[in-house]
């Protein structure tokens, strides 16, 4: 687990349970992905953000990865 994956969990919760609106209770807990949303507005994901997310995970020396295949 790494901070980026934890942040993704909070954002996913708001997408699934708050109609895509960032809430202080979930998205407000993010550590790294704080520039992806504004509390009370829709969460929008762009290709550049997916690339940024990949870079955050790739740079996290504490992340644990499982190779499949």
C-alpha positions as CSV (number, residue, x, y, z in Angstrom):
1,X,0.0,0.0,0.0
2,X,1.2,3.5,-0.7
3,X,-0.3,7.0,-0.2
4,X,-1.3,7.3,-3.9
5,X,-3.3,4.0,-3.7
6,X,-4.9,5.2,-0.4
7,X,-5.9,8.5,-2.1
8,X,-7.4,6.6,-5.0
9,X,-9.5,4.6,-2.5
10,X,-10.9,7.8,-1.1
11,X,-11.7,9.3,-4.5
12,X,-13.3,6.0,-5.6
13,X,-15.5,6.1,-2.6
14,X,-16.8,9.5,-3.5
15,X,-17.3,8.5,-7.2
16,X,-19.2,5.4,-6.1
17,X,-21.2,6.7,-3.2
18,X,-21.4,10.5,-3.5
19,X,-22.4,10.7,-7.2
20,X,-18.8,11.8,-8.2
21,X,-18.8,14.8,-5.9
22,X,-15.7,15.2,-3.7
23,X,-16.6,15.2,0.0
24,X,-14.5,16.4,3.0
25,X,-15.2,13.0,4.6
26,X,-13.5,11.0,1.9
27,X,-11.6,13.0,-0.7
28,X,-10.6,15.4,2.1
29,X,-8.4,12.6,3.5
30,X,-6.2,12.5,0.4
31,X,-2.5,13.1,1.0
32,X,-1.0,13.2,-2.6
33,X,-3.9,13.7,-5.0
34,X,-5.2,16.9,-3.5
35,X,-5.0,18.8,-6.8
36,X,-7.5,16.4,-8.4
37,X,-10.6,17.8,-6.9
38,X,-12.3,20.7,-5.1
39,X,-14.5,19.8,-2.2
40,X,-18.1,20.0,-3.3
41,X,-17.3,19.7,-7.0
42,X,-17.2,16.8,-9.4
43,X,-14.1,14.6,-9.5
44,X,-12.7,14.7,-13.0
45,X,-10.0,12.3,-14.2
46,X,-7.9,13.1,-17.2
47,X,-5.2,11.2,-19.1
48,X,-2.6,13.5,-17.6
49,X,-3.8,12.6,-14.1
50,X,-3.5,8.9,-14.9
51,X,0.1,9.5,-16.0
52,X,0.7,11.5,-12.8
53,X,-0.7,8.7,-10.7
54,X,1.5,6.2,-12.4
55,X,4.6,8.3,-11.7
56,X,3.6,8.7,-8.1
57,X,3.4,4.9,-7.7
58,X,6.6,4.3,-9.6
59,X,8.5,6.8,-7.4
60,X,7.2,5.4,-4.1
61,X,10.0,3.4,-2.6
62,X,7.7,2.1,0.2
63,X,5.1,0.7,-2.1
64,X,4.6,-3.1,-2.3
65,X,4.0,-4.6,-5.7
66,X,2.9,-8.0,-6.8
67,X,3.9,-9.1,-10.3
68,X,1.2,-11.0,-12.2
69,X,2.1,-13.1,-15.1
